[in-house]
Amino acid sequence: MYGDSEVIRAHVGRLREQAGDIRAEADRLVSRNESVLWPGRAAEALRARIRDRAVSLRATAERHDEAADLLERHLVEVERRKEAIAATERRADSLAQEGRLPATTLPSPGRREWLEVEL
């Protein structure tokens, strides 16, 4: 069987969780940065650099969300194809029981080759 839906769902969940963790880290970094009372040009340079890092972290979190979205779309397609395979298998079984299926070699259960079988 191709494409274990539960494994894919777990990956999607982990990517979304990681995105949240990364965003939270960016928020913590910014919060701590704002609480530093150190004055001067060096302090301002440090604050600017930390703000830049937070922007990068948020961009990374966004890429995790985008990857999760793409993987979720893939999951929908996997499930659609698995259902198409199952439907073709059911139709072949029904035709075989009715004696209307010509002698032919059919793919093993769950194989993607079922997508190419014409009944």
C-alpha positions as CSV (number, residue, x, y, z in Angstrom):
1,M,0.0,0.0,0.0
2,Y,1.2,3.4,-0.9
3,G,1.1,6.6,1.2
4,D,0.4,5.9,4.8
5,S,-2.1,8.7,5.6
6,E,-1.5,8.6,9.3
7,V,2.3,9.0,8.8
8,I,1.7,11.9,6.5
9,R,-0.8,13.5,9.0
10,A,1.8,13.1,11.7
11,H,4.4,14.9,9.6
12,V,1.9,17.7,8.9
13,G,1.3,18.0,12.6
14,R,5.0,18.1,13.5
15,L,5.6,20.8,10.9
16,R,2.8,23.0,12.3
17,E,4.0,22.4,15.8
18,Q,7.6,23.4,14.9
19,A,6.3,26.5,13.2
20,G,4.5,27.5,16.4
21,D,7.6,26.8,18.4
22,I,9.8,28.9,16.1
23,R,7.3,31.8,16.3
24,A,7.2,31.5,20.1
25,E,11.0,31.6,20.2
26,A,10.9,34.8,18.0
27,D,8.4,36.4,20.4
28,R,10.5,35.5,23.4
29,L,13.6,36.9,21.8
30,V,11.9,40.1,20.9
31,S,10.4,40.4,24.4
32,R,13.7,39.9,26.1
33,N,15.4,42.3,23.7
34,E,12.9,45.0,24.6
35,S,13.5,44.5,28.3
36,V,17.2,45.2,28.1
37,L,17.9,48.6,29.5
38,W,21.5,48.8,28.3
39,P,22.0,52.2,26.6
40,G,24.3,53.2,23.8
41,R,25.2,52.5,20.1
42,A,26.3,48.9,20.9
43,A,23.0,48.2,22.6
44,E,21.0,49.6,19.7
45,A,23.1,47.5,17.2
46,L,22.4,44.4,19.3
47,R,18.7,45.2,19.4
48,A,18.6,45.7,15.6
49,R,20.4,42.4,15.1
50,I,18.0,40.6,17.4
51,R,15.0,42.2,15.6
52,D,16.5,40.9,12.3
53,R,16.9,37.4,13.8
54,A,13.3,37.4,14.9
55,V,12.2,38.4,11.4
56,S,14.2,35.4,10.0
57,L,12.7,33.1,12.6
58,R,9.2,34.1,11.6
59,A,10.1,33.6,8.0
60,T,11.3,30.1,8.8
61,A,8.1,29.4,10.7
62,E,6.1,30.6,7.6
63,R,8.1,28.1,5.4
64,H,7.2,25.3,7.9
65,D,3.5,26.3,7.5
66,E,3.9,26.3,3.7
67,A,5.5,22.9,3.8
68,A,2.7,21.6,6.0
69,D,0.1,23.0,3.6
70,L,1.8,21.3,0.6
71,L,2.1,18.0,2.5
72,E,-1.6,18.3,3.4
73,R,-2.5,18.8,-0.2
74,H,-0.4,15.7,-1.0
75,L,-2.3,13.8,1.6
76,V,-5.6,14.7,0.0
77,E,-4.3,13.4,-3.3
78,V,-2.9,10.2,-1.7
79,E,-6.3,9.5,-0.1
80,R,-8.1,10.3,-3.4
81,R,-6.0,7.8,-5.3
82,K,-6.3,5.1,-2.6
83,E,-10.1,5.5,-2.8
84,A,-9.9,5.2,-6.6
85,I,-7.8,2.0,-6.3
86,A,-10.3,0.6,-3.7
87,A,-13.3,1.5,-6.0
88,T,-11.7,-0.2,-9.0
89,E,-10.9,-3.3,-6.9
90,R,-14.5,-3.4,-5.7
91,R,-15.8,-3.1,-9.2
92,A,-13.5,-5.9,-10.4
93,D,-14.6,-8.1,-7.6
94,S,-18.2,-7.5,-8.4
95,L,-17.7,-8.2,-12.1
96,A,-15.8,-11.4,-11.2
97,Q,-18.6,-12.6,-8.9
98,E,-21.1,-12.0,-11.7
99,G,-18.9,-13.9,-14.2
100,R,-18.5,-10.8,-16.3
101,L,-14.8,-10.3,-15.8
102,P,-12.7,-11.7,-18.6
103,A,-9.8,-13.9,-17.7
104,T,-7.0,-11.4,-17.0
105,T,-4.2,-10.9,-14.5
106,L,-5.1,-8.1,-12.1
107,P,-2.7,-6.2,-9.9
108,S,-2.3,-7.2,-6.3
109,P,-4.6,-5.4,-3.8
110,G,-3.8,-1.8,-3.1
111,R,-1.2,-1.5,-5.9
112,R,-1.2,1.8,-7.9
113,E,-1.5,-0.3,-11.1
114,W,-5.2,-0.5,-10.3
115,L,-5.4,3.1,-11.5
116,E,-4.7,2.0,-15.0
117,V,-7.2,-1.0,-15.0
118,E,-10.1,-0.5,-17.3
119,L,-13.2,-2.5,-16.6
